[in-house]
Amino acid sequence: MDGRDWNLFLQPYEQAVEELKVKLKTMRVELKMREAYAPIEFVTGRVKKVSSILEKARRLSVPADQLEKGIEDIAGIRIMCQFVDDIHRVAGFIRTRKDLKLVYEKDYITNYKDSGYRSYHMIVEYPVQTALGQKFVLAEIQIRTLAMNFWATIEHSLNYKYKESLPEDVRERLKKAAEAAYLLDTEMSSIRHEILDSQRDFEERSNVVSRVLSSIQDLYYYHRVREAAQFQMKFNELFEQEDLYGLKQLLLDLETAILRAKKNNNPTP
């Protein structure tokens, strides 16, 4: 066992994890305030245990004096998202941050592992202010959906149980479960897009209807009673048919009629 003072060695990583958690949670709150929807569901973090650091160093042949550069995930942040699209949005936000430096990215969603593991990893360099000055530490940010995280948690537990030697039948079942989880993510994303499209269509239709009715009132204001009544009848017909294209054309005709009314009539004071 390495004879270094591990508490002192891990302290900057613990500080990095706590600070990154606060900053990413704050980003979640701000996005929700701005957009009424946050692509981040929740954020967690951890510092790798000493035994895990030593085991990984042994497996990767990392010398004891190179742990800070050779083990990139001593500090780990995990960001959960509802949808796969959210993962790429969050990754984009992290890329543009000025308080950390992106070292590289690993897309295990498009290029998933043979085991079925899917996640998006970003290795960043984060500056920590210590008693002896600024220190840069590496941290791994994992971004994944709730379904991906559920699968990864089960797979990790099974690997621990079987000491990294999973039976072949368990491996195959895990692969099938990973595919099922991804299909669920894909289907939920598709449903979400349909809902968003419907919302946009509803908002657009509501806006057009509001503008048409307001324009008809303007014609009454300019004493174009017969013309306004004709437009009202046409509107009732198109509204009943849910003809958005027809309503848009009607709005254009109304705007033309109002311009004509302004030129030819004096509105009531």
KATAVEN-V380412 format. One record per residue. N is the residue number from 1. RES is the residue in three letters. SS is DSSP state (helix for helix, strand for strand, loop for the rest). BURIAL is I if it has 16 or more other C-alpha atoms within 10 Angstrom, else O. Layout:
n res ss burial
N RES SS BURIAL
N RES SS BURIAL
This chain:
n res ss burial
1 MET loop O
2 ASP loop O
3 GLY loop O
4 ARG loop O
5 ASP loop O
6 TRP helix O
7 ASN helix O
8 LEU helix O
9 PHE helix O
10 LEU helix I
11 GLN helix O
12 PRO helix I
13 TYR helix I
14 GLU helix I
15 GLN helix I
16 ALA helix I
17 VAL helix I
18 GLU helix I
19 GLU helix O
20 LEU helix I
21 LYS helix I
22 VAL helix O
23 LYS helix O
24 LEU helix I
25 LYS helix I
26 THR helix O
27 MET helix I
28 ARG helix I
29 VAL helix O
30 GLU helix O
31 LEU helix O
32 LYS helix O
33 MET helix O
34 ARG helix O
35 GLU helix O
36 ALA loop O
37 TYR loop O
38 ALA loop I
39 PRO loop I
40 ILE loop I
41 GLU loop I
42 PHE strand I
43 VAL strand I
44 THR strand I
45 GLY strand I
46 ARG strand I
47 VAL strand I
48 LYS loop I
49 LYS loop O
50 VAL helix O
51 SER helix O
52 SER helix O
53 ILE helix I
54 LEU helix I
55 GLU helix O
56 LYS helix O
57 ALA helix I
58 ARG helix O
59 ARG helix O
60 LEU helix O
61 SER loop O
62 VAL loop I
63 PRO loop O
64 ALA helix O
65 ASP helix O
66 GLN helix O
67 LEU helix O
68 GLU helix I
69 LYS helix O
70 GLY helix I
71 ILE loop I
72 GLU loop I
73 ASP loop I
74 ILE loop I
75 ALA strand I
76 GLY strand I
77 ILE strand I
78 ARG strand I
79 ILE strand I
80 MET strand I
81 CYS strand I
82 GLN loop I
83 PHE loop I
84 VAL helix I
85 ASP helix O
86 ASP helix I
87 ILE helix I
88 HIS helix I
89 ARG helix O
90 VAL helix I
91 ALA helix I
92 GLY helix O
93 PHE helix O
94 ILE helix I
95 ARG helix O
96 THR loop O
97 ARG loop O
98 LYS loop O
99 ASP loop O
100 LEU strand I
101 LYS strand I
102 LEU strand I
103 VAL strand O
104 TYR strand O
105 GLU strand I
106 LYS strand O
107 ASP strand O
108 TYR loop O
109 ILE loop I
110 THR loop O
111 ASN loop O
112 TYR loop O
113 LYS loop O
114 ASP loop O
115 SER loop O
116 GLY loop I
117 TYR loop I
118 ARG loop I
119 SER loop I
120 TYR strand I
121 HIS strand I
122 MET strand I
123 ILE strand I
124 VAL strand I
125 GLU strand I
126 TYR strand I
127 PRO strand I
128 VAL strand I
129 GLN strand O
130 THR strand O
131 ALA loop O
132 LEU loop O
133 GLY strand O
134 GLN strand O
135 LYS strand O
136 PHE strand I
137 VAL strand I
138 LEU strand I
139 ALA strand I
140 GLU strand I
141 ILE strand I
142 GLN strand I
143 ILE strand I
144 ARG strand I
145 THR strand I
146 LEU helix I
147 ALA helix I
148 MET helix I
149 ASN helix I
150 PHE helix O
151 TRP helix I
152 ALA helix I
153 THR helix O
154 ILE helix O
155 GLU helix I
156 HIS helix O
157 SER helix O
158 LEU helix I
159 ASN helix O
160 TYR helix O
161 LYS helix O
162 TYR loop O
163 LYS loop O
164 GLU loop O
165 SER loop O
166 LEU loop O
167 PRO loop O
168 GLU helix O
169 ASP helix O
170 VAL helix O
171 ARG helix I
172 GLU helix O
173 ARG helix O
174 LEU helix I
175 LYS helix I
176 LYS helix O
177 ALA helix O
178 ALA helix I
179 GLU helix I
180 ALA helix O
181 ALA helix I
182 TYR helix I
183 LEU helix O
184 LEU helix O
185 ASP helix I
186 THR helix O
187 GLU helix O
188 MET helix O
189 SER helix I
190 SER helix O
191 ILE helix O
192 ARG helix O
193 HIS helix O
194 GLU helix O
195 ILE helix O
196 LEU helix O
197 ASP helix O
198 SER helix O
199 GLN helix O
200 ARG helix O
201 ASP helix O
202 PHE helix O
203 GLU helix O
204 GLU helix O
205 ARG helix I
206 SER helix O
207 ASN helix O
208 VAL helix I
209 VAL helix I
210 SER helix O
211 ARG helix I
212 VAL helix I
213 LEU helix I
214 SER helix O
215 SER helix I
216 ILE helix I
217 GLN helix I
218 ASP helix I
219 LEU helix I
220 TYR helix O
221 TYR helix I
222 TYR loop I
223 HIS loop I
224 ARG loop I
225 VAL helix O
226 ARG helix O
227 GLU helix O
228 ALA helix I
229 ALA helix O
230 GLN helix O
231 PHE helix I
232 GLN helix I
233 MET helix O
234 LYS helix O
235 PHE helix I
236 ASN helix O
237 GLU helix O
238 LEU helix I
239 PHE helix O
240 GLU helix O
241 GLN helix O
242 GLU loop O
243 ASP loop O
244 LEU helix I
245 TYR helix O
246 GLY helix I
247 LEU helix I
248 LYS helix I
249 GLN helix O
250 LEU helix I
251 LEU helix I
252 LEU helix O
253 ASP helix O
254 LEU helix I
255 GLU helix I
256 THR helix O
257 ALA helix I
258 ILE helix I
259 LEU helix O
260 ARG helix O
261 ALA helix I
262 LYS helix O
263 LYS helix O
264 ASN helix O
265 ASN loop O
266 ASN loop O
267 PRO loop O
268 THR loop O
269 PRO loop O
